[in-house]
């Protein structure tokens, strides 16, 4: 097994710094809206995210496409007051924008095929009109740092810093291990409870939970990753408490997720 050298570690640090900067610019605290017939409810949001997960699987797209589509949808819903009857059109438009941003040209679904086979209930022209609305509201800036971006970075840093991390899983390569965590993270992204957490903290919680199962010194490594992510940790006695609270909150929610939930977990590629 080959692990990253100094140059690769520098690259990972740069990627993390860039992702943190993007997150700081765009992330907003989720303020739950009062459920009404005029607003998209949390359960409706979760349902449409699960639908996008099925489409990701149906059209054989990358996990990054689903992650970006979910992030774009949440950003848009946090910006505008969207009526539930437009939710499918908004979601499929975010999905198409994400596919065009992430996928190679030959992998991008043909719009007419996407509109037809997704059963979204809207036409190609309606998707294009909604695209323009979304782009306008998001200031034409689709390059947000998703929880999956952070998962990739944190996992690479963890494997680099602790080569023994996967010794107890000899049949798994780092990429195969990451694919398993990716499935778990995509599942969590379909749960509105996690909107209260930054994507970086959700990804770190996933990595921390996994490290806790694999190595005895998982907590120091979690603190190290938090520090790399520029989290505000006191260097004195509260350091461990702060780290545990940052990780424990999303971890509690993760532990309460129903076993064998209905959402199909897309294959990570």
C-alpha positions in Angstrom: 0.0 0.0 0.0 1.4 3.4 -1.0 0.7 6.4 1.1 1.0 10.1 0.3 4.3 11.8 0.6 5.1 15.4 1.7 4.0 16.9 -1.6 0.7 15.0 -1.5 0.2 16.1 2.1 0.7 19.7 1.0 -1.8 19.3 -1.7 -4.4 17.9 0.7 -3.8 20.8 3.1 -4.3 23.2 0.2 -7.5 21.4 -0.8 -8.9 21.5 2.7 -8.0 25.2 3.1 -9.8 26.0 -0.1 -12.9 23.9 0.8 -13.1 25.5 4.2 -12.9 28.9 2.6 -15.7 28.1 0.2 -17.8 26.7 3.0 -17.3 29.8 5.1 -18.5 31.9 2.3 -21.7 30.0 1.5 -22.9 28.0 4.6 -25.8 29.5 6.5 -27.3 28.2 9.7 -30.4 26.3 8.8 -33.5 28.0 10.1 -36.5 25.6 10.0 -39.5 27.1 8.4 -43.0 26.7 9.8 -44.7 23.9 7.9 -47.4 25.4 5.6 -48.9 24.5 2.3 -46.8 27.3 0.8 -43.4 26.1 2.0 -41.4 22.9 1.3 -41.4 20.9 4.5 -38.4 19.0 5.9 -40.0 15.7 5.1 -40.7 16.9 1.5 -37.1 18.0 1.2 -35.9 14.5 2.4 -38.2 12.7 0.0 -37.0 14.6 -3.0 -33.3 14.1 -2.0 -34.0 10.4 -1.8 -35.5 10.6 -5.3 -32.3 12.3 -6.6 -30.3 9.4 -5.0 -32.4 7.0 -7.1 -31.8 9.0 -10.2 -28.1 9.0 -9.5 -28.2 5.2 -9.5 -30.6 5.0 -12.4 -28.4 7.2 -14.7 -25.2 5.7 -13.3 -23.7 9.0 -12.3 -20.9 9.8 -9.8 -21.6 10.3 -6.1 -20.2 13.8 -6.5 -23.1 14.6 -8.8 -25.6 13.6 -6.2 -23.7 15.5 -3.4 -23.6 18.7 -5.5 -27.2 18.4 -6.5 -28.3 18.1 -2.9 -26.1 21.0 -1.8 -27.5 23.2 -4.7 -31.0 22.3 -3.7 -30.5 23.2 0.0 -28.8 26.4 -1.0 -31.7 27.4 -3.2 -34.4 26.4 -0.7 -32.5 28.5 1.9 -32.6 31.5 -0.4 -36.2 31.5 -1.7 -39.6 30.6 -0.5 -40.4 27.7 -2.8 -43.9 26.2 -3.2 -44.0 22.4 -2.9 -45.6 22.0 -6.3 -42.4 23.3 -7.9 -40.1 21.1 -5.8 -39.6 18.3 -8.4 -38.7 20.8 -11.1 -36.3 22.5 -8.7 -34.7 19.2 -7.7 -34.3 17.9 -11.3 -32.9 21.2 -12.4 -30.3 21.1 -9.6 -29.5 17.5 -10.6 -29.0 18.5 -14.2 -26.8 21.4 -13.2 -24.7 19.2 -11.0 -24.4 16.6 -13.8 -23.1 19.2 -16.2 -20.7 20.5 -13.6 -19.3 17.1 -12.4 -19.7 14.6 -15.2 -17.7 14.1 -18.4 -19.6 15.3 -21.4 -20.4 11.8 -22.7 -21.9 10.9 -19.3 -24.3 13.9 -19.0 -27.9 12.7 -19.4 -29.7 14.0 -22.5 -32.2 16.5 -21.1 -35.2 15.0 -22.9 -34.3 11.6 -21.7 -33.8 12.9 -18.1 -37.1 14.7 -18.1 -38.9 11.6 -19.5 -37.2 8.8 -17.5 -37.1 10.6 -14.2 -40.9 11.1 -14.2 -40.3 14.6 -12.8 -43.5 15.9 -14.2 -42.0 18.8 -16.1 -40.8 19.4 -19.6 -37.3 20.1 -20.9 -38.1 23.7 -21.4 -39.4 24.0 -17.9 -36.2 22.5 -16.5 -34.2 25.0 -18.5 -36.3 27.9 -17.2 -35.9 26.7 -13.6 -32.1 26.3 -14.2 -31.9 30.0 -15.1 -33.8 30.9 -11.9 -31.5 28.7 -9.8 -28.4 30.1 -11.4 -29.6 33.7 -10.8 -30.5 33.1 -7.1 -27.1 31.3 -6.6 -25.2 34.1 -8.4 -24.1 31.6 -11.0 -21.8 30.0 -8.4 -22.1 26.3 -8.4 -18.7 25.4 -7.0 -19.6 24.8 -3.4 -17.7 22.5 -1.0 -20.0 19.5 -0.4 -19.8 17.1 2.6 -18.4 14.6 0.1 -15.5 16.9 -0.8 -14.6 17.1 2.9 -15.0 13.3 3.3 -12.5 12.7 0.5 -10.0 15.1 2.0 -10.4 14.0 5.7 -10.1 10.3 4.7 -7.0 10.9 2.6 -5.4 12.9 5.5 -6.3 10.2 8.0 -4.9 7.3 5.9 -1.7 9.4 5.3 -1.3 10.3 9.0 -2.2 6.9 10.3 -1.1 4.2 7.9 -2.3 1.6 10.4 -5.8 2.8 10.0 -6.8 0.0 7.6 -4.6 -2.7 9.0 -7.7 -4.4 10.6 -9.4 -4.4 7.2 -6.8 -6.1 5.0 -9.3 -6.9 2.3 -10.2 -3.3 1.7 -8.1 -0.8 -0.2 -8.3 2.9 0.8 -10.6 3.6 -2.2 -12.9 0.7 -1.2 -13.0 1.9 2.3 -13.8 5.4 1.1 -16.6 4.0 -1.0 -18.3 2.5 2.1 -18.1 5.8 3.9 -19.4 7.6 0.9 -22.6 5.5 0.9 -23.1 6.3 4.6 -22.6 10.0 4.0 -25.0 10.1 1.0 -27.5 8.5 3.2 -27.0 11.1 5.9 -27.4 13.9 3.3 -31.0 12.8 2.8 -31.8 13.5 6.4 -32.8 17.1 7.2 -31.5 16.8 10.8 -28.0 17.2 9.5 -28.7 20.6 7.9 -27.8 22.2 11.2 -24.2 21.0 10.8 -21.6 22.3 8.4 -20.7 19.7 5.7 -17.1 19.7 7.0 -18.3 18.7 10.5 -20.7 16.0 9.2 -17.9 14.5 7.1 -15.5 14.6 10.0 -18.0 12.9 12.2 -18.3 10.1 9.7 -14.5 9.7 9.6 -14.2 10.0 13.4 -16.8 7.3 14.0 -15.0 5.0 11.6 -11.6 5.7 13.2 -13.0 5.0 16.6 -13.7 1.4 15.4 -10.3 0.9 13.8 -7.6 2.5 15.9 -7.2 3.3 19.7 -5.8 6.8 19.2 -8.8 8.0 17.1 -9.5 11.1 19.3 -6.1 12.7 18.9 -6.4 12.2 15.2 -9.9 13.7 15.2 -8.6 16.8 17.1 -5.8 17.0 14.6 -8.3 17.0 11.7 -10.4 19.6 13.5 -7.4 21.8 13.9 -6.5 21.4 10.2 -10.1 22.4 9.5 -9.5 25.6 11.5 -12.0 24.7 14.1 -11.9 27.0 17.2 -10.5 24.7 19.8 -8.9 25.9 23.0 -5.4 24.5 23.3 -5.9 24.0 27.0 -8.2 21.6 29.0 -11.3 22.1 26.9 -9.7 20.7 23.7 -10.9 17.2 24.1 -14.3 18.3 25.3 -14.7 20.6 22.3 -13.7 17.9 19.9 -16.0 15.4 21.5 -18.9 17.8 21.4 -18.3 18.7 17.7 -18.2 15.0 16.8 -20.8 13.7 19.2 -23.7 15.8 18.1 -23.8 14.5 14.5 -22.7 11.1 15.8 -25.8 10.8 18.0 -28.0 11.5 15.0 -26.1 9.0 12.9 -26.6 6.3 15.6 -30.3 7.0 15.6 -30.8 6.5 11.9 -33.1 3.6 11.1 -31.4 0.4 10.2 -32.1 -0.5 6.6 -33.7 2.8 5.7 -35.7 2.9 2.5 -33.3 5.1 0.6 -31.1 3.0 -1.8 -27.5 3.7 -1.2 -25.9 4.5 -4.5 -22.8 2.7 -5.5 -19.7 4.9 -5.1 -17.4 4.8 -8.1 
